[in-house]
Amino acid sequence: MSSDKAYDVVVYGASGYTGRLVAEYMAKQYPSGGGVTWAMAGRNAEKLAQVRDEVGAPSDTPLVVADATDVASIEAMVDAAKVVCTTVGPYQLYGEPLVAACAARGTDYVDLCGEPAWMRHMIDAHDAAAKSSGARILFSCGFDSIPFDLGVFFLQEKAKEKFGAPCARVRCRVRSMEGKFSGGTAASFGATMAAAGKDPSILQLLGSPFALTPGFEGPEQPSGMAPMEDESIGMWVAPFIMATINTKNVHRTNRLLGHAYGSDFVYDEMVVTGPGEQGEQMAKAVASANPLADGDVPKPGEGPTKAEREAGNYDLLMLGEGPDGQVIKVGVRGTEDPGYASTSKMITESAVCLTQEASDTPDGIQTPGAALGMALIERLRTNAGISFEVED
């Protein structure tokens, strides 16, 4: 990648709800002279200037006008950036011109995508070009799927220290989560279902744990679709709606790392509902509900108040089975709303990490775990209120 770029990071979609949070975090965490040059980008310069002033960014923060429907403007933005940090979704509707431009022109890219069928299409269409140009393309740099992808990565690093080998079986159990699904998540889900209605092959990708590892099919994986009593924790568990994307990213990280977790690696994610009869009833209720059908889900461009974002949190348990039945536990916790406040910090730190600590990251379409690993974990611990800790 050329070192004569005008900006380290361009925040594309900065006038949208989540993009605004990214810009606000950039202004606070990386102010003028903070070692990161950055710009705000979007379709309307007037709106960008308004957001710049409202979030407290310096008055000389550059504004870049770019529109997904105007390829020339996208290419000009890409040429000015070391990393484009995009919150403009659903990505399957608006994202490919930007991915194509970054892959062709050697510019790094991070997004919040949780759309696995589109991600697979991008891998098939643009991975070779990104490898040729030197671009690093990272999807899913928000709550889907960083805490899960990096949680497994962290557990495996600790397992190798403790056992001398990775864990062939890892369970993720969501112990608690307080916060709303983002409007973008709901819109992406709707766009995916609409696309699947026209193209049945999309349903096959959605159903395969190895949809993002073309050429590799690992062992049979737990479906995670039915409530059950989990003997490993003595609790009832229920399906977790984000497992469909997270599990695919975890398996892709394993593949990109040369099967560092093993070619027989098995992984699943479920929500803990509690012990006994009450836990069973709750698990069955969760299994029959659709949280994205709730009328309380924000529309794209909308979101919770600052107080609601700050009141959110999440707590994940990663439970690994090592050689000879040995067990290792890792907790991953966030102190803010997962879908907005925490996500905006995750994608920002991913972008900055690419510019500052990822000189050895391989080119092509990567994952946060494979591309950034411990460097991003340390950034999230230090700056973003996210902890990764081995538990007794």
Order of alpha helices (4+ residues) and beta strands (2+ residues): beta-alpha-beta-alpha-beta-alpha-beta-alpha-alpha-beta-alpha-beta-alpha-beta-alpha-alpha-beta-beta-alpha-beta-alpha-alpha-beta-beta-alpha-beta-alpha-beta
